[in-house]
């Protein structure tokens, strides 16, 4: 039991001193305008706490300050090419006036916070500390047991940073914004969305505290994220809490995943014309990650309704500020993105509430994102276990911040200073000085919070662990992952059951014809059909918008009719993919483009740790498509030629499509976009304009589901398996072997995930011999993985070794003589096929 404690007395802020605060703000943000600001305040400043008067004061004071500034000479040279001195001066004067107006707007918002809102903030901060303490207690006690052993769980505390609860004060949250789920991702929530990280328990509680049900409530959800038992929030699948039905987005240990998702959510709001706001949270350490820059830059360029909160808490795990960044304040980074930035005391709930309300008002007015830096100190270890190192031992748990430790790696002088700014004690003292609460009320709220967390912990102890059988569920919609058959050798595996002969059918498709459409045309045609039929679909990527239409001019057919749904992005693959995820979670069907599939490496984190895992972690659909031109055979070198599909073949949660013909590309484009899981759509560049594979496309779009391979040839002696451009090489080999009286199945995989194992099995059972060929290097390839499975599951049906042929285990070389030597040649395939047939 955590003892309730009378908060220490903290000097409350002086409510009336607007002038000194204004001059201090100018000294912080525009120090060389301080003299002009002092004169302007003396002329027109008014000490008031009336919200309307404060709001009106901003424009008056801003104009007076600018008038007091000295103006530059008219004959100054350019400050940069085609920018004269007068223009540059006007730009900076406008920025100064904007910032002054923002200061008074925040002052007005702070003055307008009602007594009930102040009580709400204090009760929430008290509850946050109580939940925080209970998390630590559960870790220390191991009172949750799995089998005959205690389970501590892994968790993080927010001690000293609980005032972030106040950020939610004027955001749209609560039952009023919940809605009926119509099956569209994000449809059950109509309010603002937040992406709280590990120090933002307060924000999470502010959004979910009113959740109530027979088997859970908001406090239980927060505790169960650490405990990992059945039920909300994630049925034991993840410890990072998210609850999209109340606007809390899923975050992750790779910290900037949430930043990309939040930016995508705001992109969805903008495209749907909704005045909702998305809020990203990150610590000063996480802001060093490149994806944070990519996301905030994209949001700034598009003027999206995002609040980027950067929480400076003095230490990123053990790395101090000086080793993290050279900036004076992290809010200064905002200028580099052309957006406003403001620094507030992260222990002052009133200042935080006003700053977020101001930033949200700006966003709803269409003025774009804001960077809000909160400065506080983490008064606990990075995670529960780190208290031993950070503080030199596990601290006592109470509603007070523990005394300054005598050991540990914490900066003791900083700790002592920040302890005097305990956000709970600070707000309690302010409200008592204003006559809003008294000691009795504060103690009653502490007791109430303690009862709630004790009851929640007791309920979690009685709750069962997640069903082991559920571990394989939820990677894809309706899917079940499974271990291989657990049978003793040499007993035959379950796959020895007869396969269906009906699967070995030559797929009907248009003949190749010189007057047909190229694969490039077919991809564009497929996109046009998607955009015509699905208003929620849109495209984003580099150089895709009018007048260009993508690096290969593939999107040209869409420019006139759907140019407003083609969104140019900065060169930032992480931001593109993260934005796709966030938009997909909020009712849209984004079609992202990576200009060359090689560049997807820059967005790897967003793809494999965000898009791929979300359905498994949160049970939510992520209906996004990522188009990626790929492939060699064109003398383009190591960064415009490779096959990246093996990177994602085992990133469970991603579907992979690789069409080899115009007919299939058009049909599979539709299937990919309407799928409710993330789909990687690979388009082979060497096939884009290949005249030999042109096909006349039928008027009606054919239906080809994901996960269905196609037989291009049927035979009795050998199975040839390929995808992409090498399907056509495999077909050529089959035609050459036919002259020798050897007939082959040629199976075009088309989908790598889901893999059409049934057709692979049917073909191998029929021919007894299999050769897999592709342009990727053999080692670690998709084909090598399939070959391994064939050898294991179909061993008794094989009449020879399973052979895999691929390119050299090197990067793709540039020079024509080197690329020819690198790539798997048809002669090599033919010789291997003949040898295998003769086995």
TASUL-V536957 format. One record per run of one state. SS is the DSSP state (H for helix, E for strand, C for the rest). FROM is the first residue (numbers start at 1). TO is the last residue. If there is no record, write none. Layout:
BEGIN
ss:SS from:FROM to:TO
ss:SS from:FROM to:TO
END
This chain:
BEGIN
ss:C from:1 to:2
ss:E from:3 to:3
ss:C from:4 to:17
ss:H from:18 to:29
ss:C from:30 to:30
ss:H from:31 to:44
ss:C from:45 to:50
ss:H from:51 to:68
ss:C from:69 to:79
ss:E from:80 to:80
ss:C from:81 to:82
ss:E from:83 to:83
ss:C from:84 to:84
ss:H from:85 to:111
ss:C from:112 to:114
ss:H from:115 to:141
ss:C from:142 to:144
ss:E from:145 to:146
ss:C from:147 to:148
ss:E from:149 to:150
ss:C from:151 to:161
ss:H from:162 to:168
ss:C from:169 to:174
ss:H from:175 to:177
ss:E from:178 to:178
ss:C from:179 to:188
ss:E from:189 to:189
ss:C from:190 to:192
ss:E from:193 to:195
ss:C from:196 to:200
ss:H from:201 to:208
ss:C from:209 to:211
ss:E from:212 to:212
ss:C from:213 to:216
ss:E from:217 to:217
ss:H from:218 to:227
ss:C from:228 to:242
ss:E from:243 to:243
ss:H from:244 to:246
ss:C from:247 to:247
ss:E from:248 to:248
ss:C from:249 to:256
ss:H from:257 to:272
ss:C from:273 to:277
ss:E from:278 to:283
ss:C from:284 to:285
ss:H from:286 to:288
ss:C from:289 to:289
ss:H from:290 to:302
ss:C from:303 to:305
ss:E from:306 to:312
ss:C from:313 to:314
ss:E from:315 to:316
ss:C from:317 to:318
ss:E from:319 to:320
ss:H from:321 to:323
ss:C from:324 to:329
ss:H from:330 to:337
ss:C from:338 to:339
ss:E from:340 to:345
ss:C from:346 to:348
ss:H from:349 to:364
ss:C from:365 to:369
ss:E from:370 to:375
ss:C from:376 to:383
ss:H from:384 to:390
ss:C from:391 to:397
ss:E from:398 to:398
ss:C from:399 to:411
ss:H from:412 to:419
ss:C from:420 to:422
ss:H from:423 to:433
ss:C from:434 to:438
ss:H from:439 to:462
ss:C from:463 to:467
ss:H from:468 to:472
ss:E from:473 to:473
ss:C from:474 to:479
ss:E from:480 to:480
ss:C from:481 to:493
ss:H from:494 to:496
ss:C from:497 to:500
ss:H from:501 to:503
ss:C from:504 to:505
ss:E from:506 to:506
ss:C from:507 to:511
ss:E from:512 to:517
ss:C from:518 to:518
ss:H from:519 to:533
ss:C from:534 to:536
ss:E from:537 to:541
ss:C from:542 to:555
ss:H from:556 to:565
ss:E from:566 to:568
ss:C from:569 to:572
ss:H from:573 to:584
ss:C from:585 to:588
ss:E from:589 to:594
ss:C from:595 to:596
ss:H from:597 to:611
ss:C from:612 to:613
ss:H from:614 to:618
ss:C from:619 to:624
ss:E from:625 to:630
ss:C from:631 to:644
ss:H from:645 to:649
ss:C from:650 to:654
ss:E from:655 to:658
ss:C from:659 to:661
ss:H from:662 to:674
ss:C from:675 to:678
ss:E from:679 to:684
ss:H from:685 to:688
ss:C from:689 to:690
ss:H from:691 to:693
ss:C from:694 to:694
ss:E from:695 to:695
ss:C from:696 to:709
ss:E from:710 to:713
ss:C from:714 to:717
ss:E from:718 to:722
ss:C from:723 to:725
ss:H from:726 to:738
ss:C from:739 to:743
ss:E from:744 to:748
ss:C from:749 to:750
ss:E from:751 to:753
ss:C from:754 to:756
ss:H from:757 to:767
ss:C from:768 to:769
ss:E from:770 to:777
ss:C from:778 to:781
ss:H from:782 to:793
ss:C from:794 to:794
ss:H from:795 to:797
ss:C from:798 to:802
ss:E from:803 to:807
ss:C from:808 to:815
ss:H from:816 to:822
ss:C from:823 to:825
ss:H from:826 to:837
ss:C from:838 to:839
END
